[in-house]
Every structure is written in C-alpha cells, then in structure tokens.
Amino acid sequence: MSNTNKGEKETRIYIYIEDVVSVAWNKDRGTVLKRLRGKMSRQKLADEIAARGGECSHQNLKKLEYGESESVSLKVLEAICTALGISVNNFLSTVEVTN
C-alpha cells in the first residue's frame, strides 16, 4: 500500500515478520477479506479460526470487513489467513494488486 504521489519514488523496507506486532487496517483490506470469505458466514470463519487455535469473533470479523478497525494483530491476521487457506503475504499482496 502506497501513499506516494505521482512522480515520488516509493521506499520499501523489509523487516522480520517476528518483529511485527500488528498490521495497519483499512477498508481495502476489509473488502479483500470479505471477498476471500466468499459465501462462508462470518460465524463459520470464526469457528474455523477457533478450531485452529486462533481467536477472532464474528463481530471482530465484521469490524475488519467494514474497515472499522485501524489495525489488526499479526496473530489474528495469521489465524484468519490460515482459516482461509492463504498466507499473510499473499493476503497483503492481494490488497496491493487490487488498489
């Protein structure tokens, strides 16, 4: 996700994922989450997350999908992605591609 203006060079830094505690969240990421969830209900996704040892309620999923959260913990994002069968890297890349 880039906030650069046309003509400005984008700068990227790389850090170890172990050093990341949370990821910035916005409506674009929420839209991708909703699209990846497809016809699966939020409750079913929350149940899938719980079955894999993660924690994320269907209410929290709704907040994420509507862009009502400013950030999400990496632990929760990993749990969501695992339940959806996608890596965190692919999820974040999907958001960049759709913008």
Backbone atoms as SQL, in Angstrom:
CREATE TABLE atoms (id INTEGER PRIMARY KEY, chain TEXT, resi INTEGER, resn TEXT, atom TEXT, x REAL, y REAL, z REAL);
INSERT INTO atoms VALUES
  (1, 'A', 1, 'MET', 'N', 0.840, -1.157, 0.000),
  (2, 'A', 1, 'MET', 'CA', 0.000, 0.000, 0.000),
  (3, 'A', 1, 'MET', 'C', 0.891, 1.227, 0.000),
  (4, 'A', 2, 'SER', 'N', 0.639, 2.081, -0.899),
  (5, 'A', 2, 'SER', 'CA', 1.500, 3.240, -1.065),
  (6, 'A', 2, 'SER', 'C', 0.707, 4.524, -0.926),
  (7, 'A', 3, 'ASN', 'N', 1.305, 5.477, -0.239),
  (8, 'A', 3, 'ASN', 'CA', 0.695, 6.791, -0.107),
  (9, 'A', 3, 'ASN', 'C', 1.508, 7.831, -0.856),
  (10, 'A', 4, 'THR', 'N', 2.247, 7.411, -1.858),
  (11, 'A', 4, 'THR', 'CA', 3.094, 8.349, -2.585),
  (12, 'A', 4, 'THR', 'C', 2.302, 9.031, -3.683),
  (13, 'A', 5, 'ASN', 'N', 2.706, 10.248, -4.005),
  (14, 'A', 5, 'ASN', 'CA', 2.109, 10.981, -5.116),
  (15, 'A', 5, 'ASN', 'C', 2.808, 10.589, -6.401),
  (16, 'A', 6, 'LYS', 'N', 2.169, 10.877, -7.533),
  (17, 'A', 6, 'LYS', 'CA', 2.796, 10.582, -8.814),
  (18, 'A', 6, 'LYS', 'C', 4.125, 11.311, -8.889),
  (19, 'A', 7, 'GLY', 'N', 5.111, 10.629, -9.369),
  (20, 'A', 7, 'GLY', 'CA', 6.428, 11.220, -9.517),
  (21, 'A', 7, 'GLY', 'C', 7.318, 11.016, -8.300),
  (22, 'A', 8, 'GLU', 'N', 6.732, 10.653, -7.157),
  (23, 'A', 8, 'GLU', 'CA', 7.532, 10.383, -5.971),
  (24, 'A', 8, 'GLU', 'C', 7.962, 8.926, -5.995),
  (25, 'A', 9, 'LYS', 'N', 9.169, 8.687, -5.558),
  (26, 'A', 9, 'LYS', 'CA', 9.678, 7.327, -5.502),
  (27, 'A', 9, 'LYS', 'C', 9.198, 6.665, -4.211),
  (28, 'A', 10, 'GLU', 'N', 8.697, 5.460, -4.343),
  (29, 'A', 10, 'GLU', 'CA', 8.235, 4.704, -3.187),
  (30, 'A', 10, 'GLU', 'C', 9.427, 4.048, -2.510),
  (31, 'A', 11, 'THR', 'N', 9.456, 4.104, -1.200),
  (32, 'A', 11, 'THR', 'CA', 10.508, 3.464, -0.430),
  (33, 'A', 11, 'THR', 'C', 9.913, 2.284, 0.315),
  (34, 'A', 12, 'ARG', 'N', 10.560, 1.156, 0.217),
  (35, 'A', 12, 'ARG', 'CA', 10.126, -0.033, 0.944),
  (36, 'A', 12, 'ARG', 'C', 11.249, -0.471, 1.863),
  (37, 'A', 13, 'ILE', 'N', 10.856, -0.929, 3.035),
  (38, 'A', 13, 'ILE', 'CA', 11.826, -1.517, 3.944),
  (39, 'A', 13, 'ILE', 'C', 11.367, -2.937, 4.239),
  (40, 'A', 14, 'TYR', 'N', 12.282, -3.761, 4.585),
  (41, 'A', 14, 'TYR', 'CA', 11.972, -5.148, 4.893),
  (42, 'A', 14, 'TYR', 'C', 12.384, -5.421, 6.327),
  (43, 'A', 15, 'ILE', 'N', 11.458, -6.036, 7.067),
  (44, 'A', 15, 'ILE', 'CA', 11.735, -6.394, 8.448),
  (45, 'A', 15, 'ILE', 'C', 11.324, -7.846, 8.661),
  (46, 'A', 16, 'TYR', 'N', 11.859, -8.437, 9.703),
  (47, 'A', 16, 'TYR', 'CA', 11.496, -9.811, 10.029),
  (48, 'A', 16, 'TYR', 'C', 10.069, -9.844, 10.559),
  (49, 'A', 17, 'ILE', 'N', 9.301, -10.805, 10.099),
  (50, 'A', 17, 'ILE', 'CA', 7.901, -10.921, 10.498),
  (51, 'A', 17, 'ILE', 'C', 7.776, -11.103, 12.013),
  (52, 'A', 18, 'GLU', 'N', 8.788, -11.691, 12.625),
  (53, 'A', 18, 'GLU', 'CA', 8.769, -11.887, 14.075),
  (54, 'A', 18, 'GLU', 'C', 8.767, -10.558, 14.824),
  (55, 'A', 19, 'ASP', 'N', 9.191, -9.490, 14.155),
  (56, 'A', 19, 'ASP', 'CA', 9.239, -8.165, 14.772),
  (57, 'A', 19, 'ASP', 'C', 7.933, -7.390, 14.607),
  (58, 'A', 20, 'VAL', 'N', 6.977, -7.967, 13.902),
  (59, 'A', 20, 'VAL', 'CA', 5.708, -7.285, 13.638),
  (60, 'A', 20, 'VAL', 'C', 4.674, -7.708, 14.682),
  (61, 'A', 21, 'VAL', 'N', 4.033, -6.721, 15.296),
  (62, 'A', 21, 'VAL', 'CA', 3.000, -6.990, 16.292),
  (63, 'A', 21, 'VAL', 'C', 1.617, -6.802, 15.686),
  (64, 'A', 22, 'SER', 'N', 1.460, -5.763, 14.883),
  (65, 'A', 22, 'SER', 'CA', 0.161, -5.511, 14.265),
  (66, 'A', 22, 'SER', 'C', 0.345, -4.957, 12.860),
  (67, 'A', 23, 'VAL', 'N', -0.737, -5.024, 12.109),
  (68, 'A', 23, 'VAL', 'CA', -0.741, -4.578, 10.721),
  (69, 'A', 23, 'VAL', 'C', -1.809, -3.497, 10.588),
  (70, 'A', 24, 'ALA', 'N', -1.469, -2.402, 9.915),
  (71, 'A', 24, 'ALA', 'CA', -2.453, -1.343, 9.669),
  (72, 'A', 24, 'ALA', 'C', -3.611, -1.917, 8.865),
  (73, 'A', 25, 'TRP', 'N', -4.813, -1.464, 9.154),
  (74, 'A', 25, 'TRP', 'CA', -6.011, -1.980, 8.501),
  (75, 'A', 25, 'TRP', 'C', -6.796, -0.835, 7.883),
  (76, 'A', 26, 'ASN', 'N', -7.517, -1.132, 6.813),
  (77, 'A', 26, 'ASN', 'CA', -8.356, -0.122, 6.162),
  (78, 'A', 26, 'ASN', 'C', -9.491, -0.819, 5.406),
  (79, 'A', 27, 'LYS', 'N', -10.340, -0.031, 4.763),
  (80, 'A', 27, 'LYS', 'CA', -11.490, -0.591, 4.040),
  (81, 'A', 27, 'LYS', 'C', -11.061, -1.502, 2.895),
  (82, 'A', 28, 'ASP', 'N', -9.959, -1.169, 2.223),
  (83, 'A', 28, 'ASP', 'CA', -9.492, -2.010, 1.116),
  (84, 'A', 28, 'ASP', 'C', -9.167, -3.413, 1.607),
  (85, 'A', 29, 'ARG', 'N', -8.483, -3.503, 2.731),
  (86, 'A', 29, 'ARG', 'CA', -8.160, -4.818, 3.287),
  (87, 'A', 29, 'ARG', 'C', -9.430, -5.528, 3.736),
  (88, 'A', 30, 'GLY', 'N', -10.371, -4.778, 4.266),
  (89, 'A', 30, 'GLY', 'CA', -11.650, -5.364, 4.661),
  (90, 'A', 30, 'GLY', 'C', -12.414, -5.928, 3.478),
  (91, 'A', 31, 'THR', 'N', -12.379, -5.214, 2.368),
  (92, 'A', 31, 'THR', 'CA', -13.055, -5.669, 1.149),
  (93, 'A', 31, 'THR', 'C', -12.437, -6.968, 0.644),
  (94, 'A', 32, 'VAL', 'N', -11.117, -7.058, 0.686),
  (95, 'A', 32, 'VAL', 'CA', -10.435, -8.283, 0.258),
  (96, 'A', 32, 'VAL', 'C', -10.795, -9.427, 1.199),
  (97, 'A', 33, 'LEU', 'N', -10.817, -9.161, 2.495),
  (98, 'A', 33, 'LEU', 'CA', -11.196, -10.197, 3.460),
  (99, 'A', 33, 'LEU', 'C', -12.602, -10.718, 3.158),
  (100, 'A', 34, 'LYS', 'N', -13.526, -9.816, 2.920),
  (101, 'A', 34, 'LYS', 'CA', -14.905, -10.221, 2.625),
  (102, 'A', 34, 'LYS', 'C', -14.971, -11.040, 1.338),
  (103, 'A', 35, 'ARG', 'N', -14.218, -10.620, 0.325),
  (104, 'A', 35, 'ARG', 'CA', -14.207, -11.354, -0.945),
  (105, 'A', 35, 'ARG', 'C', -13.621, -12.750, -0.762),
  (106, 'A', 36, 'LEU', 'N', -12.543, -12.861, 0.010),
  (107, 'A', 36, 'LEU', 'CA', -11.918, -14.165, 0.241),
  (108, 'A', 36, 'LEU', 'C', -12.822, -15.083, 1.073),
  (109, 'A', 37, 'ARG', 'N', -13.599, -14.494, 1.969),
  (110, 'A', 37, 'ARG', 'CA', -14.533, -15.280, 2.785),
  (111, 'A', 37, 'ARG', 'C', -15.630, -15.862, 1.909),
  (112, 'A', 38, 'GLY', 'N', -15.978, -15.159, 0.851),
  (113, 'A', 38, 'GLY', 'CA', -16.985, -15.655, -0.083),
  (114, 'A', 38, 'GLY', 'C', -18.324, -15.876, 0.578),
  (115, 'A', 39, 'LYS', 'N', -18.902, -17.042, 0.350),
  (116, 'A', 39, 'LYS', 'CA', -20.227, -17.358, 0.892),
  (117, 'A', 39, 'LYS', 'C', -20.165, -17.933, 2.302),
  (118, 'A', 40, 'MET', 'N', -18.949, -18.141, 2.811),
  (119, 'A', 40, 'MET', 'CA', -18.799, -18.625, 4.181),
  (120, 'A', 40, 'MET', 'C', -19.285, -17.527, 5.140),
  (121, 'A', 41, 'SER', 'N', -20.091, -17.890, 6.107),
  (122, 'A', 41, 'SER', 'CA', -20.566, -16.890, 7.067),
  (123, 'A', 41, 'SER', 'C', -19.418, -16.447, 7.975),
  (124, 'A', 42, 'ARG', 'N', -19.560, -15.285, 8.553),
  (125, 'A', 42, 'ARG', 'CA', -18.545, -14.810, 9.497),
  (126, 'A', 42, 'ARG', 'C', -18.440, -15.766, 10.682),
  (127, 'A', 43, 'GLN', 'N', -19.586, -16.289, 11.127),
  (128, 'A', 43, 'GLN', 'CA', -19.569, -17.223, 12.253),
  (129, 'A', 43, 'GLN', 'C', -18.801, -18.489, 11.889),
  (130, 'A', 44, 'LYS', 'N', -19.013, -19.001, 10.680),
  (131, 'A', 44, 'LYS', 'CA', -18.285, -20.197, 10.229),
  (132, 'A', 44, 'LYS', 'C', -16.790, -19.920, 10.184),
  (133, 'A', 45, 'LEU', 'N', -16.400, -18.750, 9.672),
  (134, 'A', 45, 'LEU', 'CA', -14.980, -18.400, 9.635),
  (135, 'A', 45, 'LEU', 'C', -14.432, -18.286, 11.054),
  (136, 'A', 46, 'ALA', 'N', -15.182, -17.668, 11.961),
  (137, 'A', 46, 'ALA', 'CA', -14.749, -17.565, 13.363),
  (138, 'A', 46, 'ALA', 'C', -14.580, -18.956, 13.965),
  (139, 'A', 47, 'ASP', 'N', -15.483, -19.878, 13.636),
  (140, 'A', 47, 'ASP', 'CA', -15.384, -21.259, 14.116),
  (141, 'A', 47, 'ASP', 'C', -14.151, -21.951, 13.545),
  (142, 'A', 48, 'GLU', 'N', -13.864, -21.722, 12.262),
  (143, 'A', 48, 'GLU', 'CA', -12.669, -22.301, 11.624),
  (144, 'A', 48, 'GLU', 'C', -11.401, -21.774, 12.294),
  (145, 'A', 49, 'ILE', 'N', -11.398, -20.487, 12.600),
  (146, 'A', 49, 'ILE', 'CA', -10.247, -19.877, 13.275),
  (147, 'A', 49, 'ILE', 'C', -10.064, -20.515, 14.649),
  (148, 'A', 50, 'ALA', 'N', -11.158, -20.653, 15.400),
  (149, 'A', 50, 'ALA', 'CA', -11.102, -21.254, 16.735),
  (150, 'A', 50, 'ALA', 'C', -10.644, -22.707, 16.674),
  (151, 'A', 51, 'ALA', 'N', -11.093, -23.446, 15.662),
  (152, 'A', 51, 'ALA', 'CA', -10.709, -24.850, 15.508),
  (153, 'A', 51, 'ALA', 'C', -9.209, -25.005, 15.292),
  (154, 'A', 52, 'ARG', 'N', -8.580, -23.945, 14.797),
  (155, 'A', 52, 'ARG', 'CA', -7.137, -23.974, 14.561),
  (156, 'A', 52, 'ARG', 'C', -6.364, -23.306, 15.698),
  (157, 'A', 53, 'GLY', 'N', -7.058, -23.025, 16.790),
  (158, 'A', 53, 'GLY', 'CA', -6.401, -22.447, 17.961),
  (159, 'A', 53, 'GLY', 'C', -6.311, -20.935, 17.963),
  (160, 'A', 54, 'GLY', 'N', -6.950, -20.285, 17.001),
  (161, 'A', 54, 'GLY', 'CA', -6.915, -18.825, 16.939),
  (162, 'A', 54, 'GLY', 'C', -8.110, -18.206, 17.632),
  (163, 'A', 55, 'GLU', 'N', -8.089, -16.887, 17.715),
  (164, 'A', 55, 'GLU', 'CA', -9.195, -16.165, 18.333),
  (165, 'A', 55, 'GLU', 'C', -9.590, -14.984, 17.468),
  (166, 'A', 56, 'CYS', 'N', -10.842, -14.976, 17.013),
  (167, 'A', 56, 'CYS', 'CA', -11.400, -13.839, 16.286),
  (168, 'A', 56, 'CYS', 'C', -12.905, -14.065, 16.182),
  (169, 'A', 57, 'SER', 'N', -13.671, -13.251, 16.865),
  (170, 'A', 57, 'SER', 'CA', -15.126, -13.410, 16.876),
  (171, 'A', 57, 'SER', 'C', -15.735, -12.961, 15.553),
  (172, 'A', 58, 'HIS', 'N', -16.968, -13.380, 15.307),
  (173, 'A', 58, 'HIS', 'CA', -17.646, -12.934, 14.088),
  (174, 'A', 58, 'HIS', 'C', -17.885, -11.425, 14.136),
  (175, 'A', 59, 'GLN', 'N', -18.027, -10.859, 15.336),
  (176, 'A', 59, 'GLN', 'CA', -18.181, -9.407, 15.456),
  (177, 'A', 59, 'GLN', 'C', -16.899, -8.684, 15.043),
  (178, 'A', 60, 'ASN', 'N', -15.758, -9.233, 15.455),
  (179, 'A', 60, 'ASN', 'CA', -14.479, -8.638, 15.073),
  (180, 'A', 60, 'ASN', 'C', -14.260, -8.766, 13.567),
  (181, 'A', 61, 'LEU', 'N', -14.656, -9.886, 12.992),
  (182, 'A', 61, 'LEU', 'CA', -14.546, -10.057, 11.541),
  (183, 'A', 61, 'LEU', 'C', -15.377, -9.007, 10.813),
  (184, 'A', 62, 'LYS', 'N', -16.570, -8.718, 11.333),
  (185, 'A', 62, 'LYS', 'CA', -17.421, -7.697, 10.715),
  (186, 'A', 62, 'LYS', 'C', -16.734, -6.335, 10.760),
  (187, 'A', 63, 'LYS', 'N', -16.152, -5.984, 11.904),
  (188, 'A', 63, 'LYS', 'CA', -15.439, -4.707, 12.028),
  (189, 'A', 63, 'LYS', 'C', -14.287, -4.632, 11.029),
  (190, 'A', 64, 'LEU', 'N', -13.576, -5.738, 10.875),
  (191, 'A', 64, 'LEU', 'CA', -12.467, -5.762, 9.918),
  (192, 'A', 64, 'LEU', 'C', -12.985, -5.597, 8.494),
  (193, 'A', 65, 'GLU', 'N', -14.038, -6.315, 8.148),
  (194, 'A', 65, 'GLU', 'CA', -14.575, -6.235, 6.788),
  (195, 'A', 65, 'GLU', 'C', -15.090, -4.841, 6.436),
  (196, 'A', 66, 'TYR', 'N', -15.636, -4.147, 7.402),
  (197, 'A', 66, 'TYR', 'CA', -16.172, -2.805, 7.154),
  (198, 'A', 66, 'TYR', 'C', -15.130, -1.706, 7.344),
  (199, 'A', 67, 'GLY', 'N', -13.885, -2.105, 7.633),
  (200, 'A', 67, 'GLY', 'CA', -12.825, -1.119, 7.799),
  (201, 'A', 67, 'GLY', 'C', -12.970, -0.290, 9.058),
  (202, 'A', 68, 'GLU', 'N', -13.639, -0.840, 10.060),
  (203, 'A', 68, 'GLU', 'CA', -13.872, -0.120, 11.307),
  (204, 'A', 68, 'GLU', 'C', -12.734, -0.280, 12.307),
  (205, 'A', 69, 'SER', 'N', -11.716, -1.036, 11.956),
  (206, 'A', 69, 'SER', 'CA', -10.540, -1.208, 12.804),
  (207, 'A', 69, 'SER', 'C', -9.359, -0.518, 12.145),
  (208, 'A', 70, 'GLU', 'N', -8.517, 0.105, 12.954),
  (209, 'A', 70, 'GLU', 'CA', -7.329, 0.773, 12.422),
  (210, 'A', 70, 'GLU', 'C', -6.163, -0.187, 12.244),
  (211, 'A', 71, 'SER', 'N', -6.196, -1.284, 13.011),
  (212, 'A', 71, 'SER', 'CA', -5.123, -2.268, 12.901),
  (213, 'A', 71, 'SER', 'C', -5.653, -3.625, 13.342),
  (214, 'A', 72, 'VAL', 'N', -4.888, -4.638, 13.028),
  (215, 'A', 72, 'VAL', 'CA', -5.202, -5.998, 13.455),
  (216, 'A', 72, 'VAL', 'C', -3.884, -6.620, 13.899),
  (217, 'A', 73, 'SER', 'N', -3.940, -7.400, 14.967),
  (218, 'A', 73, 'SER', 'CA', -2.706, -8.038, 15.420),
  (219, 'A', 73, 'SER', 'C', -2.268, -9.063, 14.379),
  (220, 'A', 74, 'LEU', 'N', -0.975, -9.237, 14.274),
  (221, 'A', 74, 'LEU', 'CA', -0.454, -10.221, 13.327),
  (222, 'A', 74, 'LEU', 'C', -0.972, -11.608, 13.683),
  (223, 'A', 75, 'LYS', 'N', -1.089, -11.885, 14.967),
  (224, 'A', 75, 'LYS', 'CA', -1.586, -13.189, 15.412),
  (225, 'A', 75, 'LYS', 'C', -2.999, -13.444, 14.873),
  (226, 'A', 76, 'VAL', 'N', -3.870, -12.443, 14.961),
  (227, 'A', 76, 'VAL', 'CA', -5.242, -12.588, 14.454),
  (228, 'A', 76, 'VAL', 'C', -5.236, -12.695, 12.935),
  (229, 'A', 77, 'LEU', 'N', -4.440, -11.860, 12.262),
  (230, 'A', 77, 'LEU', 'CA', -4.373, -11.916, 10.801),
  (231, 'A', 77, 'LEU', 'C', -3.868, -13.274, 10.331),
  (232, 'A', 78, 'GLU', 'N', -2.868, -13.820, 11.014),
  (233, 'A', 78, 'GLU', 'CA', -2.370, -15.151, 10.658),
  (234, 'A', 78, 'GLU', 'C', -3.462, -16.197, 10.836),
  (235, 'A', 79, 'ALA', 'N', -4.243, -16.094, 11.914),
  (236, 'A', 79, 'ALA', 'CA', -5.328, -17.052, 12.157),
  (237, 'A', 79, 'ALA', 'C', -6.396, -16.959, 11.074),
  (238, 'A', 80, 'ILE', 'N', -6.745, -15.741, 10.688),
  (239, 'A', 80, 'ILE', 'CA', -7.738, -15.546, 9.625),
  (240, 'A', 80, 'ILE', 'C', -7.225, -16.146, 8.321),
  (241, 'A', 81, 'CYS', 'N', -5.997, -15.815, 7.974),
  (242, 'A', 81, 'CYS', 'CA', -5.429, -16.296, 6.708),
  (243, 'A', 81, 'CYS', 'C', -5.311, -17.813, 6.683),
  (244, 'A', 82, 'THR', 'N', -4.901, -18.409, 7.792),
  (245, 'A', 82, 'THR', 'CA', -4.803, -19.866, 7.865),
  (246, 'A', 82, 'THR', 'C', -6.169, -20.504, 7.633),
  (247, 'A', 83, 'ALA', 'N', -7.197, -19.958, 8.268),
  (248, 'A', 83, 'ALA', 'CA', -8.554, -20.499, 8.097),
  (249, 'A', 83, 'ALA', 'C', -9.053, -20.337, 6.665),
  (250, 'A', 84, 'LEU', 'N', -8.585, -19.291, 5.981),
  (251, 'A', 84, 'LEU', 'CA', -8.988, -19.061, 4.585),
  (252, 'A', 84, 'LEU', 'C', -8.085, -19.786, 3.589),
  (253, 'A', 85, 'GLY', 'N', -7.009, -20.409, 4.089),
  (254, 'A', 85, 'GLY', 'CA', -6.100, -21.141, 3.213),
  (255, 'A', 85, 'GLY', 'C', -5.206, -20.245, 2.376),
  (256, 'A', 86, 'ILE', 'N', -4.831, -19.094, 2.919),
  (257, 'A', 86, 'ILE', 'CA', -3.976, -18.145, 2.208),
  (258, 'A', 86, 'ILE', 'C', -2.896, -17.658, 3.173),
  (259, 'A', 87, 'SER', 'N', -1.731, -17.356, 2.656),
  (260, 'A', 87, 'SER', 'CA', -0.674, -16.829, 3.513),
  (261, 'A', 87, 'SER', 'C', -0.907, -15.344, 3.773),
  (262, 'A', 88, 'VAL', 'N', -0.352, -14.849, 4.862),
  (263, 'A', 88, 'VAL', 'CA', -0.439, -13.416, 5.163),
  (264, 'A', 88, 'VAL', 'C', 0.181, -12.620, 4.023),
  (265, 'A', 89, 'ASN', 'N', 1.313, -13.089, 3.521),
  (266, 'A', 89, 'ASN', 'CA', 1.985, -12.398, 2.418),
  (267, 'A', 89, 'ASN', 'C', 1.071, -12.300, 1.198),
  (268, 'A', 90, 'ASN', 'N', 0.419, -13.401, 0.850),
  (269, 'A', 90, 'ASN', 'CA', -0.498, -13.376, -0.299),
  (270, 'A', 90, 'ASN', 'C', -1.694, -12.475, -0.035),
  (271, 'A', 91, 'PHE', 'N', -2.206, -12.489, 1.197),
  (272, 'A', 91, 'PHE', 'CA', -3.332, -11.610, 1.526),
  (273, 'A', 91, 'PHE', 'C', -2.931, -10.152, 1.323),
  (274, 'A', 92, 'LEU', 'N', -1.811, -9.757, 1.893),
  (275, 'A', 92, 'LEU', 'CA', -1.374, -8.362, 1.783),
  (276, 'A', 92, 'LEU', 'C', -1.032, -8.004, 0.342),
  (277, 'A', 93, 'SER', 'N', -0.481, -8.943, -0.412),
  (278, 'A', 93, 'SER', 'CA', -0.180, -8.696, -1.828),
  (279, 'A', 93, 'SER', 'C', -1.460, -8.527, -2.632),
  (280, 'A', 94, 'THR', 'N', -2.493, -9.294, -2.290),
  (281, 'A', 94, 'THR', 'CA', -3.779, -9.183, -2.977),
  (282, 'A', 94, 'THR', 'C', -4.353, -7.787, -2.797),
  (283, 'A', 95, 'VAL', 'N', -4.214, -7.234, -1.606),
  (284, 'A', 95, 'VAL', 'CA', -4.711, -5.885, -1.344),
  (285, 'A', 95, 'VAL', 'C', -3.977, -4.884, -2.212),
  (286, 'A', 96, 'GLU', 'N', -2.655, -5.008, -2.321),
  (287, 'A', 96, 'GLU', 'CA', -1.870, -4.077, -3.133),
  (288, 'A', 96, 'GLU', 'C', -2.261, -4.162, -4.599),
  (289, 'A', 97, 'VAL', 'N', -2.506, -5.369, -5.094),
  (290, 'A', 97, 'VAL', 'CA', -2.838, -5.564, -6.503),
  (291, 'A', 97, 'VAL', 'C', -4.198, -4.965, -6.829),
  (292, 'A', 98, 'THR', 'N', -5.140, -5.042, -5.899),
  (293, 'A', 98, 'THR', 'CA', -6.484, -4.553, -6.182),
  (294, 'A', 98, 'THR', 'C', -6.599, -3.039, -6.083),
  (295, 'A', 99, 'ASN', 'N', -5.601, -2.373, -5.550),
  (296, 'A', 99, 'ASN', 'CA', -5.645, -0.900, -5.437),
  (297, 'A', 99, 'ASN', 'C', -5.153, -0.235, -6.685);
